[in-house]
């Protein structure tokens, strides 16, 4: 595979991941809604405008954080294809220094599955993300199984990290469950479009 083809496929995948991250952020983070009376009092409406600006910044930060590990995995898969060498997952793990110890193994499992998924996409024919996905898995059930394995591994990682967070554990669990459900819905939509 030549470098330009690999780069264009990598960009298709990255663009799709960015779109999913943006959609996920909008589904997970609650947009501030002003009470109707606030519109009539300019001082309070300025405060609401500030909250909207903060919301926009939060969407961006959430999406960027959602993409960090995915970019690592995509870069690793593309480099491995270009060089013909296997991905060194341990080297990638060594770069992630802020990961809690109990999350290292779940992160390793999820990262390995993600790299495998990206490698399959990058080595499949297609000029769009939907074609890459369709050609990589060929059958709807195979794509769904891969999606489920990825989702389960990522959710295990979230729960491992959750153990280290301060706060109401039941509330944090609800948030993590909600994020997992939204990612699953977005991925199922993505697969549905590729196989329709």
N, CA, C and O of each residue as an XYZ file, in Angstrom:
784
protein
N       0.865     -1.177      0.000
C       0.000      0.000      0.000
C       0.907      1.234      0.000
O       1.843      1.331      0.793
N       0.612      2.173     -0.904
C       1.467      3.369     -0.935
C       1.074      4.337      0.180
O      -0.017      4.266      0.747
N       2.009      5.246      0.471
C       1.829      6.156      1.606
C       0.623      7.072      1.453
O      -0.052      7.369      2.439
N       0.340      7.529      0.225
C      -0.795      8.441      0.043
C      -2.122      7.732      0.280
O      -3.052      8.321      0.830
N      -2.213      6.467     -0.132
C      -3.436      5.699      0.122
C      -3.602      5.472      1.622
O      -4.695      5.633      2.165
N      -2.521      5.099      2.279
C      -2.566      4.877      3.719
C      -2.952      6.167      4.441
O      -3.792      6.148      5.341
N      -2.345      7.281      4.050
C      -2.669      8.567      4.678
C      -4.118      8.968      4.446
O      -4.775      9.479      5.353
N      -4.622      8.739      3.232
C      -6.019      9.128      2.973
C      -6.990      8.258      3.772
O      -8.003      8.754      4.263
N      -6.687      6.972      3.903
C      -7.542      6.099      4.725
C      -7.459      6.502      6.190
O      -8.465      6.511      6.899
N      -6.257      6.835      6.634
C      -6.080      7.277      8.016
C      -6.903      8.537      8.268
O      -7.522      8.674      9.323
N      -6.913      9.456      7.306
C      -7.698     10.688      7.453
C      -9.194     10.391      7.476
O      -9.934     11.024      8.229
N      -9.651      9.436      6.660
C     -11.065      9.046      6.683
C     -11.456      8.519      8.066
O     -12.500      8.880      8.610
N     -10.607      7.668      8.616
C     -10.885      7.083      9.928
C     -10.853      8.165     11.007
O     -11.732      8.221     11.868
N      -9.841      9.014     10.954
C      -9.727     10.087     11.947
C     -10.920     11.034     11.862
O     -11.465     11.449     12.884
N     -11.321     11.371     10.646
C     -12.486     12.250     10.479
C     -13.735     11.606     11.081
O     -14.533     12.289     11.723
N     -13.909     10.310     10.881
C     -15.063      9.608     11.451
C     -14.988      9.600     12.972
O     -15.992      9.830     13.647
N     -13.806      9.336     13.512
C     -13.638      9.334     14.965
C     -13.904     10.721     15.550
O     -14.479     10.837     16.632
N     -13.492     11.767     14.843
C     -13.762     13.130     15.304
C     -15.260     13.414     15.298
O     -15.783     14.037     16.222
N     -15.947     12.957     14.258
C     -17.397     13.156     14.180
C     -18.105     12.423     15.322
O     -19.018     12.968     15.942
N     -17.685     11.201     15.592
C     -18.277     10.428     16.695
C     -18.001     11.123     18.022
O     -18.891     11.221     18.867
N     -16.773     11.608     18.211
C     -16.413     12.292     19.463
C     -17.263     13.544     19.662
O     -17.712     13.815     20.775
N     -17.488     14.306     18.598
C     -18.321     15.517     18.698
C     -19.766     15.175     19.018
O     -20.396     15.820     19.856
N     -20.287     14.154     18.344
C     -21.665     13.731     18.616
C     -21.798     13.214     20.045
O     -22.774     13.504     20.736
N     -20.813     12.453     20.471
C     -20.835     11.916     21.829
C     -20.820     13.043     22.856
O     -21.570     13.010     23.832
N     -19.976     14.030     22.636
C     -19.901     15.163     23.565
C     -21.262     15.850     23.681
O     -21.698     16.183     24.783
N     -21.930     16.060     22.548
C     -23.243     16.718     22.586
C     -24.304     15.852     23.261
O     -25.251     16.379     23.845
N     -24.157     14.546     23.189
C     -25.119     13.651     23.829
C     -24.887     13.508     25.330
O     -25.821     13.265     26.095
N     -23.626     13.663     25.739
C     -23.270     13.423     27.137
C     -23.317     14.698     27.972
O     -23.772     14.676     29.115
N     -22.854     15.794     27.413
C     -22.815     17.055     28.168
C     -24.118     17.820     27.958
O     -24.583     17.990     26.831
N     -24.684     18.266     29.045
C     -25.975     18.954     28.998
C     -25.800     20.421     28.614
O     -25.021     21.152     29.226
N     -26.535     20.830     27.596
C     -26.478     22.213     27.139
C     -27.300     23.084     28.096
O     -28.446     22.759     28.407
N     -26.712     24.191     28.562
C     -27.465     25.079     29.455
C     -28.656     25.710     28.725
O     -28.520     26.198     27.603
N     -29.801     25.693     29.366
C     -31.001     26.306     28.805
C     -31.455     27.417     29.744
O     -31.673     27.184     30.933
N     -31.597     28.630     29.204
C     -31.980     29.730     30.100
C     -33.481     29.696     30.396
O     -34.282     29.326     29.537
N     -33.851     30.082     31.611
C     -35.279     30.267     31.864
C     -35.760     31.446     31.010
O     -34.979     32.349     30.710
N     -36.991     31.445     30.631
C     -37.532     32.463     29.724
C     -37.353     33.876     30.267
O     -37.128     34.810     29.497
N     -37.449     34.042     31.584
C     -37.332     35.381     32.159
C     -35.935     35.961     31.961
O     -35.761     37.179     31.939
N     -34.925     35.072     31.817
C     -33.550     35.538     31.694
C     -33.343     36.353     30.415
O     -32.496     37.245     30.378
N     -34.094     36.056     29.396
C     -33.972     36.765     28.120
C     -34.317     38.243     28.281
O     -33.788     39.091     27.562
N     -35.199     38.545     29.222
C     -35.659     39.925     29.404
C     -34.774     40.755     30.328
O     -34.970     41.964     30.452
N     -33.821     40.129     30.964
C     -32.923     40.856     31.864
C     -31.497     40.685     31.334
O     -30.863     39.658     31.574
N     -31.000     41.683     30.623
C     -29.716     41.551     29.915
C     -28.550     41.099     30.782
O     -27.697     40.344     30.315
N     -28.494     41.542     32.024
C     -27.377     41.150     32.883
C     -27.347     39.626     33.055
O     -26.280     39.016     32.986
N     -28.493     39.023     33.275
C     -28.558     37.580     33.441
C     -28.333     36.855     32.126
O     -27.764     35.764     32.107
N     -28.771     37.445     31.040
C     -28.567     36.807     29.744
C     -27.082     36.780     29.381
O     -26.619     35.840     28.734
N     -26.338     37.803     29.793
C     -24.887     37.804     29.585
C     -24.267     36.617     30.334
O     -23.371     35.945     29.823
N     -24.757     36.373     31.545
C     -24.288     35.222     32.314
C     -24.585     33.923     31.558
O     -23.743     33.027     31.499
N     -25.780     33.831     30.984
C     -26.135     32.637     30.213
C     -25.231     32.498     28.990
O     -24.805     31.391     28.659
N     -24.940     33.597     28.325
C     -24.047     33.557     27.166
C     -22.669     33.028     27.581
O     -22.039     32.275     26.839
N     -22.213     33.422     28.757
C     -20.948     32.930     29.270
C     -21.025     31.416     29.506
O     -20.082     30.688     29.197
N     -22.154     30.946     30.056
C     -22.338     29.504     30.282
C     -22.343     28.737     28.963
O     -21.807     27.631     28.885
N     -22.943     29.316     27.932
C     -22.953     28.681     26.608
C     -21.528     28.582     26.068
O     -21.143     27.572     25.480
N     -20.756     29.641     26.276
C     -19.365     29.630     25.831
C     -18.590     28.529     26.563
O     -17.801     27.810     25.949
N     -18.815     28.401     27.867
C     -18.172     27.350     28.658
C     -18.597     25.968     28.159
O     -17.784     25.046     28.096
N     -19.869     25.833     27.807
C     -20.389     24.577     27.274
C     -19.659     24.213     25.980
O     -19.258     23.065     25.786
N     -19.493     25.196     25.102
C     -18.776     24.967     23.847
C     -17.343     24.516     24.092
O     -16.841     23.615     23.420
N     -16.691     25.149     25.057
C     -15.319     24.760     25.402
C     -15.300     23.346     25.989
O     -14.385     22.572     25.708
N     -16.293     23.011     26.794
C     -16.374     21.676     27.385
C     -16.574     20.607     26.317
O     -15.995     19.523     26.400
N     -17.397     20.914     25.311
C     -17.603     19.976     24.205
C     -16.273     19.669     23.525
O     -15.951     18.517     23.234
N     -15.514     20.728     23.281
C     -14.233     20.576     22.589
C     -13.258     19.748     23.427
O     -12.605     18.846     22.901
N     -13.155     20.041     24.709
C     -12.242     19.308     25.591
C     -12.658     17.840     25.695
O     -11.812     16.947     25.642
N     -13.954     17.594     25.842
C     -14.448     16.218     25.933
C     -14.078     15.451     24.672
O     -13.546     14.343     24.748
N     -14.357     16.038     23.513
C     -14.070     15.371     22.240
C     -12.573     15.117     22.074
O     -12.176     14.043     21.622
N     -11.745     16.087     22.432
C     -10.293     15.919     22.313
C      -9.799     14.791     23.215
O      -8.961     13.991     22.798
N     -10.300     14.720     24.425
C      -9.892     13.650     25.338
C     -10.384     12.288     24.859
O      -9.690     11.283     25.008
N     -11.574     12.263     24.288
C     -12.112     11.017     23.746
C     -11.230     10.503     22.606
O     -11.117      9.295     22.401
N     -10.613     11.413     21.874
C      -9.806     11.041     20.707
C      -8.362     10.663     21.026
O      -7.712     10.014     20.207
N      -7.845     11.044     22.178
C      -6.411     10.847     22.462
C      -5.956      9.408     22.240
O      -5.032      9.169     21.462
N      -6.572      8.474     22.891
C      -6.158      7.071     22.767
C      -6.449      6.526     21.384
O      -5.706      5.689     20.872
N      -7.517      6.992     20.784
C      -7.845      6.547     19.434
C      -6.781      7.010     18.433
O      -6.410      6.272     17.520
N      -6.300      8.236     18.618
C      -5.210      8.719     17.757
C      -3.945      7.883     17.957
O      -3.266      7.530     16.993
N      -3.639      7.571     19.214
C      -2.471      6.720     19.496
C      -2.591      5.389     18.753
O      -1.648      4.946     18.098
N      -3.751      4.766     18.860
C      -3.969      3.467     18.224
C      -3.934      3.581     16.701
O      -3.343      2.734     16.030
N      -4.555      4.606     16.159
C      -4.570      4.785     14.704
C      -3.163      5.057     14.176
O      -2.766      4.492     13.157
N      -2.415      5.909     14.853
C      -1.032      6.182     14.448
C      -0.188      4.910     14.519
O       0.617      4.639     13.629
N      -0.379      4.138     15.580
C       0.380      2.896     15.736
C       0.048      1.907     14.622
O       0.945      1.278     14.060
N      -1.231      1.768     14.304
C      -1.637      0.852     13.230
C      -1.072      1.299     11.889
O      -0.555      0.480     11.129
N      -1.165      2.587     11.594
C      -0.654      3.107     10.320
C       0.863      2.948     10.231
O       1.382      2.580      9.177
N       1.577      3.220     11.317
C       3.036      3.062     11.326
C       3.436      1.604     11.125
O       4.389      1.309     10.405
N       2.708      0.704     11.759
C       3.004     -0.722     11.618
C       2.789     -1.178     10.174
O       3.587     -1.948      9.640
N       1.731     -0.710      9.554
C       1.472     -1.075      8.161
C       2.576     -0.514      7.262
O       3.094     -1.212      6.391
N       2.928      0.750      7.484
C       3.946      1.397      6.654
C       5.314      0.737      6.814
O       6.052      0.595      5.839
N       5.655      0.335      8.033
C       6.981     -0.239      8.286
C       7.023     -1.750      8.098
O       8.093     -2.329      7.909
N       5.860     -2.383      8.150
C       5.811     -3.836      8.051
C       6.177     -4.528      9.360
O       6.367     -5.744      9.391
N       6.275     -3.763     10.429
C       6.613     -4.319     11.740
C       5.373     -4.343     12.629
O       4.411     -3.609     12.401
N       5.415     -5.189     13.629
C       4.293     -5.299     14.570
C       4.250     -4.074     15.487
O       5.264     -3.422     15.733
N       3.061     -3.788     15.975
C       2.883     -2.682     16.917
C       3.461     -3.085     18.269
O       3.221     -4.190     18.754
N       4.220     -2.182     18.868
C       4.773     -2.407     20.205
C       3.844     -1.746     21.224
O       4.000     -0.569     21.549
N       2.884     -2.511     21.716
C       1.892     -1.977     22.653
C       2.548     -1.527     23.948
O       2.114     -0.551     24.560
N       3.582     -2.227     24.365
C       4.275     -1.836     25.599
C       4.905     -0.454     25.463
O       4.912      0.323     26.417
N       5.431     -0.147     24.283
C       6.009      1.188     24.057
C       4.920      2.259     24.124
O       5.147      3.353     24.641
N       3.752      1.940     23.605
C       2.632      2.896     23.674
C       2.213      3.086     25.129
O       2.000      4.212     25.578
N       2.095      1.986     25.858
C       1.717      2.062     27.273
C       2.710      2.895     28.069
O       2.325      3.601     29.001
N       3.970      2.818     27.710
C       5.001      3.578     28.420
C       4.808      5.085     28.252
O       5.254      5.862     29.097
N       4.147      5.504     27.170
C       3.917      6.941     26.946
C       2.724      7.461     27.737
O       2.574      8.670     27.911
N       1.884      6.563     28.212
C       0.686      6.949     28.957
C       1.028      6.859     30.444
O       0.785      5.838     31.088
N       1.585      7.922     30.970
C       2.119      7.896     32.335
C       1.082      8.174     33.420
O       1.302      7.836     34.583
N      -0.044      8.786     33.054
C      -1.028      9.163     34.073
C      -2.134      8.129     34.257
O      -3.153      8.422     34.882
N      -1.949      6.934     33.727
C      -2.947      5.876     33.826
C      -2.834      5.179     35.183
O      -1.739      4.755     35.552
N      -3.934      5.046     35.941
C      -3.881      4.342     37.228
C      -3.452      2.882     37.024
O      -3.766      2.288     35.993
N      -2.750      2.310     37.981
C      -2.242      0.931     37.831
C      -3.335     -0.095     37.494
O      -3.116     -0.982     36.670
N      -4.502      0.023     38.124
C      -5.564     -0.953     37.868
C      -6.197     -0.801     36.490
O      -6.971     -1.659     36.065
N      -5.877      0.280     35.791
C      -6.427      0.501     34.452
C      -5.458      0.077     33.348
O      -5.825      0.088     32.173
N      -4.236     -0.293     33.704
C      -3.231     -0.621     32.691
C      -3.626     -1.842     31.860
O      -3.534     -1.810     30.633
N      -4.059     -2.901     32.509
C      -4.424     -4.107     31.763
C      -5.691     -3.902     30.928
O      -5.715     -4.303     29.765
N      -6.753     -3.286     31.487
C      -7.910     -2.990     30.625
C      -7.540     -2.078     29.450
O      -8.059     -2.251     28.348
N      -6.644     -1.106     29.680
C      -6.208     -0.224     28.598
C      -5.444     -1.019     27.542
O      -5.635     -0.804     26.345
N      -4.583     -1.934     27.976
C      -3.826     -2.770     27.039
C      -4.780     -3.581     26.156
O      -4.614     -3.638     24.937
N      -5.785     -4.209     26.788
C      -6.744     -5.025     26.021
C      -7.507     -4.170     25.015
O      -7.641     -4.544     23.850
N      -8.008     -3.016     25.472
C      -8.779     -2.139     24.588
C      -7.901     -1.613     23.459
O      -8.327     -1.579     22.304
N      -6.690     -1.206     23.784
C      -5.766     -0.678     22.785
C      -5.449     -1.739     21.727
O      -5.418     -1.433     20.535
N      -5.218     -2.970     22.151
C      -4.927     -4.057     21.207
C      -6.101     -4.279     20.256
O      -5.905     -4.450     19.053
N      -7.318     -4.277     20.793
C      -8.505     -4.444     19.945
C      -8.671     -3.267     18.992
O      -9.026     -3.449     17.828
N      -8.417     -2.077     19.484
C      -8.549     -0.876     18.661
C      -7.519     -0.872     17.534
O      -7.842     -0.528     16.397
N      -6.294     -1.249     17.844
C      -5.252     -1.316     16.813
C      -5.610     -2.371     15.772
O      -5.426     -2.155     14.574
N      -6.114     -3.493     16.222
C      -6.545     -4.552     15.302
C      -7.660     -4.032     14.378
O      -7.640     -4.278     13.172
N      -8.614     -3.325     14.949
C      -9.726     -2.750     14.184
C      -9.210     -1.738     13.157
O      -9.582     -1.796     11.985
N      -8.364     -0.822     13.593
C      -7.829      0.181     12.682
C      -6.965     -0.443     11.595
O      -6.999      0.002     10.448
N      -6.195     -1.462     11.939
C      -5.369     -2.140     10.946
C      -6.240     -2.761      9.868
O      -5.930     -2.673      8.680
N      -7.315     -3.380     10.283
C      -8.242     -3.985      9.320
C      -8.864     -2.914      8.418
O      -8.977     -3.106      7.207
N      -9.266     -1.788      9.013
C      -9.831     -0.705      8.208
C      -8.798     -0.143      7.224
O      -9.101      0.079      6.052
N      -7.584      0.080      7.714
C      -6.536      0.676      6.884
C      -6.095     -0.229      5.739
O      -5.607      0.259      4.719
N      -6.259     -1.521      5.892
C      -5.840     -2.456      4.844
C      -7.000     -2.914      3.952
O      -6.821     -3.775      3.091
N      -8.165     -2.346      4.156
C      -9.331     -2.690      3.341
C      -9.501     -1.658      2.226
O      -9.124     -0.496      2.381
N     -10.074     -2.097      1.097
C     -10.312     -1.132      0.019
C     -11.515     -0.239      0.345
O     -12.453     -0.662      1.020
N     -11.469      0.989     -0.144
C     -12.597      1.890      0.044
C     -12.178      3.340      0.007
O     -11.104      3.709      0.482
N     -13.048      4.160     -0.569
C     -12.777      5.591     -0.681
C     -13.554      6.408      0.348
O     -13.391      7.625      0.431
N     -14.407      5.729      1.138
C     -15.145      6.386      2.211
C     -15.002      5.528      3.466
O     -14.627      4.357      3.397
N     -15.306      6.127      4.599
C     -15.229      5.354      5.837
C     -16.227      4.195      5.803
O     -15.901      3.086      6.224
N     -17.423      4.442      5.310
C     -18.442      3.393      5.252
C     -17.959      2.210      4.410
O     -18.187      1.056      4.772
N     -17.288      2.496      3.281
C     -16.769      1.407      2.447
C     -15.626      0.666      3.147
O     -15.537     -0.559      3.066
N     -14.762      1.404      3.829
C     -13.699      0.744      4.587
C     -14.288     -0.213      5.613
O     -13.845     -1.355      5.733
N     -15.292      0.259      6.353
C     -15.928     -0.553      7.378
C     -16.621     -1.769      6.766
O     -16.486     -2.884      7.270
N     -17.356     -1.555      5.689
C     -18.073     -2.638      5.024
C     -17.096     -3.677      4.472
O     -17.290     -4.879      4.656
N     -16.055     -3.212      3.800
C     -15.089     -4.132      3.198
C     -14.214     -4.820      4.244
O     -13.750     -5.937      4.019
N     -13.986     -4.179      5.364
C     -13.177     -4.785      6.418
C     -13.899     -5.963      7.059
O     -13.284     -6.990      7.344
N     -15.202     -5.818      7.288
C     -15.937     -6.846      8.033
C     -16.853     -7.700      7.163
O     -17.237     -8.796      7.572
N     -17.202     -7.236      6.003
C     -17.973     -7.965      4.989
C     -19.370     -8.412      5.424
O     -20.272     -8.488      4.590
N     -19.564     -8.705      6.688
C     -20.871     -9.124      7.177
C     -21.275     -8.242      8.351
O     -20.455     -7.883      9.195
N     -22.544     -7.908      8.381
C     -23.079     -7.058      9.438
C     -22.819     -7.650     10.821
O     -22.433     -6.930     11.741
N     -23.027     -8.944     10.969
C     -22.858     -9.592     12.272
C     -21.408     -9.518     12.744
O     -21.151     -9.361     13.937
N     -20.469     -9.630     11.823
C     -19.049     -9.546     12.177
C     -18.704     -8.140     12.654
O     -17.977     -7.970     13.632
N     -19.223     -7.146     11.968
C     -18.994     -5.752     12.372
C     -19.590     -5.486     13.753
O     -18.967     -4.831     14.589
N     -20.799     -5.998     13.986
C     -21.440     -5.803     15.291
C     -20.657     -6.497     16.409
O     -20.520     -5.948     17.503
N     -20.149     -7.690     16.141
C     -19.371     -8.402     17.169
C     -18.110     -7.625     17.527
O     -17.747     -7.511     18.697
N     -17.451     -7.095     16.503
C     -16.249     -6.294     16.764
C     -16.605     -5.054     17.562
O     -15.897     -4.688     18.500
N     -17.692     -4.413     17.194
C     -18.163     -3.223     17.916
C     -18.446     -3.566     19.377
O     -18.090     -2.802     20.275
N     -19.076     -4.698     19.613
C     -19.393     -5.126     20.976
C     -18.125     -5.413     21.779
O     -18.034     -5.040     22.948
N     -17.146     -6.074     21.157
C     -15.885     -6.360     21.851
C     -15.158     -5.068     22.207
O     -14.638     -4.924     23.313
N     -15.126     -4.132     21.266
C     -14.488     -2.841     21.525
C     -15.224     -2.092     22.638
O     -14.600     -1.534     23.540
N     -16.545     -2.089     22.564
C     -17.343     -1.374     23.568
C     -17.160     -1.983     24.951
O     -17.032     -1.256     25.936
N     -17.146     -3.294     25.032
C     -16.981     -3.961     26.323
C     -15.599     -3.668     26.903
O     -15.478     -3.386     28.095
N     -14.565     -3.730     26.080
C     -13.206     -3.463     26.557
C     -13.066     -2.013     27.012
O     -12.424     -1.732     28.024
N     -13.670     -1.095     26.259
C     -13.589      0.316     26.647
C     -14.368      0.583     27.931
O     -13.940      1.380     28.766
N     -15.505     -0.078     28.087
C     -16.297      0.108     29.305
C     -15.549     -0.455     30.519
O     -15.604      0.128     31.602
N     -14.854     -1.576     30.347
C     -14.046     -2.128     31.437
C     -12.945     -1.139     31.826
O     -12.629     -0.986     33.006
N     -12.368     -0.475     30.830
C     -11.358      0.545     31.104
C     -11.974      1.709     31.876
O     -11.392      2.178     32.854
N     -13.138      2.177     31.449
C     -13.802      3.281     32.156
C     -14.062      2.916     33.616
O     -13.826      3.728     34.511
N     -14.545      1.701     33.857
C     -14.840      1.284     35.227
C     -13.565      1.147     36.056
O     -13.574      1.424     37.256
N     -12.474      0.723     35.430
C     -11.200      0.638     36.155
C     -10.733      2.024     36.574
O     -10.229      2.204     37.682
N     -10.898      2.989     35.702
C     -10.518      4.370     36.026
C     -11.488      4.943     37.062
O     -11.087      5.704     37.942
N     -12.746      4.578     36.952
C     -13.785      5.069     37.857
C     -13.444      4.788     39.318
O     -13.755      5.589     40.199
N     -12.806      3.652     39.568
C     -12.446      3.274     40.932
C     -11.517      4.290     41.590
O     -11.445      4.363     42.817
N     -10.811      5.067     40.786
C      -9.833      6.020     41.329
C     -10.415      7.416     41.533
O      -9.749      8.289     42.090
N     -11.644      7.632     41.091
C     -12.236      8.963     41.152
C     -12.954      9.209     42.474
O     -13.577      8.311     43.041
N     -12.851     10.437     42.945
C     -13.591     10.834     44.139
C     -15.002     11.224     43.730
O     -15.231     11.715     42.625
N     -15.928     11.003     44.623
C     -17.303     11.395     44.356
C     -18.258     10.251     44.619
O     -17.866      9.162     45.038
N     -19.515     10.531     44.360
C     -20.579      9.556     44.548
C     -20.423      8.451     43.504
O     -20.648      8.678     42.315
N     -20.036      7.256     43.954
C     -19.739      6.172     43.011
C     -20.957      5.759     42.187
O     -20.812      5.376     41.026
N     -22.151      5.831     42.770
C     -23.339      5.456     41.990
C     -23.620      6.487     40.897
O     -24.030      6.130     39.793
N     -23.400      7.755     41.204
C     -23.587      8.802     40.195
C     -22.528      8.691     39.100
O     -22.833      8.834     37.915
N     -21.285      8.435     39.503
C     -20.210      8.269     38.527
C     -20.478      7.059     37.634
O     -20.221      7.096     36.431
N     -20.997      5.987     38.233
C     -21.320      4.784     37.456
C     -22.416      5.086     36.425
O     -22.366      4.594     35.298
N     -23.393      5.890     36.815
C     -24.458      6.267     35.883
C     -23.890      7.036     34.698
O     -24.281      6.812     33.552
N     -22.962      7.946     34.985
C     -22.335      8.728     33.912
C     -21.559      7.811     32.968
O     -21.660      7.931     31.747
N     -20.779      6.891     33.552
C     -19.993      5.962     32.738
C     -20.917      5.066     31.911
O     -20.649      4.821     30.735
N     -21.988      4.583     32.510
C     -22.965      3.777     31.769
C     -23.576      4.574     30.623
O     -23.736      4.066     29.513
N     -23.913      5.827     30.905
C     -24.507      6.687     29.874
C     -23.532      6.907     28.711
O     -23.925      6.842     27.546
N     -22.286      7.161     29.028
C     -21.281      7.336     27.976
C     -21.169      6.060     27.151
O     -21.149      6.116     25.921
N     -21.096      4.924     27.809
C     -21.006      3.645     27.105
C     -22.198      3.398     26.198
O     -22.037      2.934     25.069
N     -23.396      3.705     26.685
C     -24.603      3.525     25.872
C     -24.585      4.441     24.650
O     -24.966      4.030     23.554
N     -24.148      5.670     24.841
C     -24.115      6.617     23.723
C     -23.076      6.215     22.675
O     -23.332      6.318     21.475
N     -21.913      5.760     23.124
C     -20.891      5.289     22.179
C     -21.436      4.099     21.402
O     -21.279      4.017     20.184
N     -22.076      3.180     22.113
C     -22.646      1.999     21.462
C     -23.685      2.395     20.414
O     -23.694      1.845     19.312
N     -24.548      3.332     20.746
C     -25.569      3.792     19.798
C     -24.926      4.415     18.560
O     -25.336      4.136     17.434
N     -23.923      5.253     18.774
C     -23.249      5.904     17.649
C     -22.546      4.874     16.761
O     -22.585      4.986     15.536
N     -21.913      3.889     17.360
C     -21.223      2.849     16.574
C     -22.220      1.979     15.815
O     -21.971      1.604     14.669
N     -23.340      1.660     16.446
C     -24.358      0.864     15.748
C     -24.924      1.643     14.551
O     -25.168      1.064     13.492
N     -25.128      2.944     14.721
C     -25.574      3.782     13.604
C     -24.551      3.777     12.479
O     -24.898      3.681     11.302
N     -23.288      3.882     12.860
C     -22.179      3.879     11.902
C     -22.173      2.572     11.098
O     -22.030      2.587      9.876
N     -22.328      1.456     11.794
C     -22.354      0.145     11.130
C     -23.596      0.015     10.260
O     -23.530     -0.492      9.140
N     -24.728      0.477     10.782
C     -25.965      0.429     10.012
C     -25.846      1.176      8.700
O     -26.339      0.704      7.675
N     -25.204      2.328      8.709
C     -25.017      3.106      7.487
C     -24.074      2.389      6.522
O     -24.284      2.421      5.309
N     -23.045      1.748      7.051
C     -22.083      1.068      6.197
C     -22.683     -0.176      5.536
O     -22.269     -0.556      4.441
N     -23.647     -0.805      6.189
C     -24.210     -2.033      5.666
C     -25.626     -1.867      5.118
O     -26.324     -2.854      4.887
N     -26.047     -0.625      4.911
C     -27.403     -0.423      4.372
C     -27.398     -0.406      2.856
O     -28.451     -0.247      2.237
